[in-house]
Amino acid sequence: MSPKPIRKAVFPVAGLGTRFLPATKVVPKELLPVVDRPLIQYAVDEAREAGIEQMIFVTGRGKTGIVEHFDIAFELEHTMNDRGKDLSALDPTRATPGDIISVRQQVPLGLGHAIWCARAIVGDEPFAIFLPDELMVAKEGGTGCMKQMVEAYEKVGGNLISVLEVPMEQVSSYGVIDPGQSHGALTEVRGLVEKPPVAEAPSNKIVSGRYILQPEVMRVLENQGKGAGGEIQLTDAMAKMIGTQPFHAVTFDGNRYDCGSKVGFVEATLAIALSRPDMAAEVRAIALDLLK
């Protein structure tokens, strides 16, 4: 029997973005552009490529701009149309009614709590989670991270997380999986360890911001107390699912940029610009000139 399809995705976007102040004083971090697309657009495009139909934004105060980005900007489009300008750049920003839903995380109690806030919309279906800070970019001619995960999910069902391999000396900065058997890009998950000391890390495979989870995780979160940092941690809830349902990791075949940091954001901007035929040569020349 095939597993239920993944039709819904949750995007926890209620964070304050304090690392990017003052840029994020008014503009949500998720709307900061990497070249000419905001971070949230990259994540939604990745979800659509994977066949996901409904995007659930868990927002906070001051984050209404994220939903408005996917609305029809009548005045803008009318003006551009009158002037004979190409509107195709706006095509991915237009959502069909019902495709975008937002709920509020009224108190910042952590990632697990943010996911739990979407429980009524998720219902009794498996669902995806995207952390937009993690910009996952497919290799040329390849597919996105979530599409790779959905293809794996269709074979094994259960719960899946995306992972990346990093140098062992870096594992203490991330959540790390305790791996079981591996078959190509798919690895059985026996446990999850948050920011382990290098000497105690069970592997160098770090959790990287994409998840497919069964709806039972909502029941776990419902009764879960606060964990590290006084917050309700998604990692704790996932750890409780291991052993009760199939749980696998998918090693993403692509590139990941940590846009939660300023350096990572600059790296992502440069990498995306260098991959664009319309600007790559000029950007490369500028970079080389600056490095002289």
C-alpha positions in Angstrom: 0.0 0.0 0.0 1.4 3.4 -1.0 1.8 6.0 1.7 -0.5 9.0 1.7 0.8 11.7 -0.6 2.5 14.9 0.8 0.1 17.7 -0.1 0.8 20.2 2.7 3.9 22.0 3.9 4.5 24.1 7.0 6.8 27.1 6.9 7.7 28.4 10.4 8.3 32.1 9.7 7.5 33.9 13.0 11.1 34.6 14.0 12.3 38.1 14.6 15.4 38.0 12.4 17.5 39.8 14.9 20.8 38.8 13.3 19.9 41.0 10.3 18.8 44.2 12.1 18.2 46.9 11.1 17.3 45.4 7.8 14.6 43.2 9.4 13.1 46.0 11.6 10.2 46.3 9.2 10.9 43.7 6.4 10.6 40.1 7.5 13.8 38.2 7.1 12.1 35.7 4.8 11.5 38.5 2.3 15.1 39.5 2.1 16.2 38.9 -1.5 18.8 36.5 -2.7 19.5 38.3 -6.0 15.9 39.0 -7.1 13.8 36.4 -5.2 13.1 36.5 -1.5 14.1 33.5 0.6 10.5 32.4 1.1 10.0 32.3 -2.7 12.9 29.8 -3.1 11.3 27.5 -0.4 7.8 27.7 -1.9 9.1 27.0 -5.4 10.9 24.0 -4.0 7.7 22.8 -2.4 5.7 23.2 -5.7 8.4 21.3 -7.6 7.8 18.4 -5.2 4.1 18.4 -5.9 3.0 20.1 -2.6 -0.3 22.0 -3.1 -0.9 23.9 0.2 1.5 26.2 1.9 0.9 26.9 5.6 2.8 29.9 7.0 3.2 30.1 10.8 3.7 33.8 11.2 4.0 36.4 14.0 3.4 40.1 14.4 4.7 42.1 11.6 4.9 39.2 9.2 1.9 39.9 7.0 4.2 40.9 4.1 5.0 37.2 3.6 1.4 36.4 2.8 1.0 39.5 0.7 4.0 38.5 -1.4 1.9 35.7 -2.8 -1.2 37.9 -3.4 -2.0 39.6 -6.7 -0.6 43.1 -6.7 -3.3 44.7 -8.8 -1.9 48.2 -9.1 1.6 47.0 -9.9 0.4 44.6 -12.5 -2.1 47.0 -14.1 0.6 49.7 -14.4 3.2 47.3 -15.8 0.6 45.9 -18.3 -0.3 49.5 -19.5 3.4 50.1 -20.1 3.9 46.9 -22.0 6.2 45.4 -19.5 6.8 41.7 -19.1 4.8 40.2 -16.1 6.3 36.7 -16.2 8.6 37.4 -13.2 5.5 37.7 -11.1 4.0 34.3 -12.1 5.5 32.3 -9.2 4.2 34.9 -6.7 0.5 34.4 -7.6 -1.2 31.8 -5.5 -4.5 30.2 -6.3 -7.1 30.9 -3.5 -6.7 28.3 -0.8 -3.1 27.5 -1.6 -1.7 29.9 1.0 -2.9 29.7 4.6 -1.4 31.5 7.6 -1.7 30.9 11.3 -0.2 32.9 14.2 2.4 31.7 16.7 1.4 34.2 19.3 4.2 33.3 21.8 7.7 32.4 20.7 8.0 29.0 22.3 10.3 27.3 19.7 10.2 25.4 16.5 8.2 22.5 17.9 5.5 24.9 19.1 5.4 26.7 15.7 4.8 23.4 14.0 2.1 22.5 16.5 0.3 25.8 15.7 -0.5 24.4 12.3 -2.1 21.2 13.6 -5.7 22.1 12.7 -4.7 22.7 9.0 -2.4 19.7 8.8 -5.2 17.4 10.2 -4.6 13.7 9.8 -2.1 13.9 6.9 1.6 13.6 6.5 3.2 16.9 5.8 6.5 18.6 4.9 8.3 21.3 6.9 10.6 23.9 5.3 13.0 26.1 7.3 13.4 29.0 4.7 16.7 30.0 6.4 18.2 26.9 4.8 18.4 27.7 1.1 18.7 24.3 -0.7 19.7 24.6 -4.3 19.6 21.8 -6.8 22.6 20.9 -8.9 22.3 21.9 -12.6 19.9 19.5 -14.2 19.0 18.0 -10.8 15.9 18.2 -8.6 15.3 20.1 -5.4 15.7 18.8 -1.9 12.1 18.2 -1.2 11.5 16.4 -4.5 14.3 14.1 -3.6 12.7 13.5 -0.2 9.2 12.9 -1.6 10.6 10.3 -4.1 12.3 8.5 -1.2 9.1 8.8 0.9 7.1 7.1 -1.8 9.4 4.1 -1.4 9.7 3.8 2.4 6.9 6.0 3.9 7.1 7.1 7.6 9.2 10.1 8.6 12.1 11.6 6.7 14.6 14.3 7.3 17.2 15.8 5.0 20.8 15.6 6.0 24.2 16.8 4.7 27.7 15.5 5.4 30.0 18.0 7.0 33.6 17.8 8.3 33.6 16.1 11.7 35.0 19.1 13.5 31.8 21.0 12.6 29.2 18.6 14.0 29.0 20.3 17.4 27.1 23.2 15.8 24.2 21.0 14.5 21.7 18.3 15.1 23.2 15.0 14.1 21.7 11.6 13.3 22.7 8.3 14.8 22.7 6.3 11.5 21.6 2.7 10.9 21.8 0.9 7.5 22.3 3.0 4.4 21.1 2.4 0.8 22.4 5.0 -1.5 21.2 8.4 -0.3 18.8 6.8 2.2 19.9 6.1 5.7 18.0 4.6 8.6 17.8 7.0 11.6 18.3 5.3 15.0 18.5 8.5 17.0 19.0 12.3 17.0 21.6 14.1 19.0 21.5 17.9 19.3 25.0 19.6 19.0 27.1 16.8 20.3 30.8 17.2 21.3 32.9 16.1 18.4 34.2 13.1 20.3 30.7 11.8 21.0 29.0 12.5 17.7 27.5 9.3 16.2 28.0 10.6 12.6 28.9 13.7 10.5 25.4 13.8 9.0 23.6 17.0 10.1 19.9 17.8 10.0 19.4 20.4 7.3 16.0 22.1 7.4 13.7 19.8 5.5 11.3 17.3 7.0 8.5 14.9 6.1 6.6 13.9 9.2 3.5 11.9 10.0 0.6 13.7 11.8 1.2 11.7 15.0 4.1 14.2 15.7 1.4 16.8 16.5 0.1 14.6 19.4 3.6 14.2 20.7 4.1 18.0 20.6 0.7 18.5 22.3 2.0 17.0 25.5 5.6 17.8 25.3 7.3 20.0 27.9 10.0 22.5 27.2 13.4 21.3 26.3 16.7 23.1 25.4 16.6 26.9 25.7 13.2 26.7 27.5 11.5 26.0 24.2 9.4 23.2 22.8 11.9 21.4 20.5 10.9 19.6 17.3 14.0 17.4 17.6 12.7 16.0 20.9 9.3 15.1 19.4 11.0 13.4 16.4 13.2 11.4 18.7 10.1 10.0 20.4 8.8 8.9 17.0 11.9 6.8 16.2 11.2 3.2 16.8 7.4 3.6 16.6 7.4 4.4 12.8 9.9 4.1 10.0 12.4 7.0 10.2 15.0 7.7 7.5 17.4 10.5 6.4 17.9 11.6 2.8 21.3 13.0 1.9 20.6 15.9 -0.3 22.4 15.9 -3.6 22.8 19.6 -4.1 24.1 22.8 -2.3 22.9 24.2 1.0 23.4 27.8 2.2 22.9 28.9 5.7 21.0 32.2 5.2 20.4 32.5 9.0 23.8 34.0 9.1 25.0 37.1 7.3 28.1 35.4 5.9 25.9 32.5 4.6 23.5 35.0 3.1 26.3 36.7 1.2 27.6 33.3 0.1 24.2 32.3 -1.2 23.8 35.6 -3.1 27.1 35.2 -4.8 26.5 31.5 -5.6 23.1 32.2 -7.1 24.4 35.2 -9.1 27.3 33.1 -10.5 24.8 30.4 -11.6 22.7 32.9 -13.6 23.6 33.2 -17.3 22.2 36.8 -17.4 24.8 38.1 -14.8 27.4 35.4 -14.1 30.2 37.0 -16.3 29.7 40.5 -14.8 29.5 39.2 -11.2 32.6 37.1 -11.7 34.5 40.0 -13.0 33.4 42.2 -10.1 34.4 39.5 -7.6 37.8 39.1 -9.1 38.3 42.9 -9.2 37.4 43.2 -5.5 39.7 40.4 -4.5 42.8 42.0 -6.1 
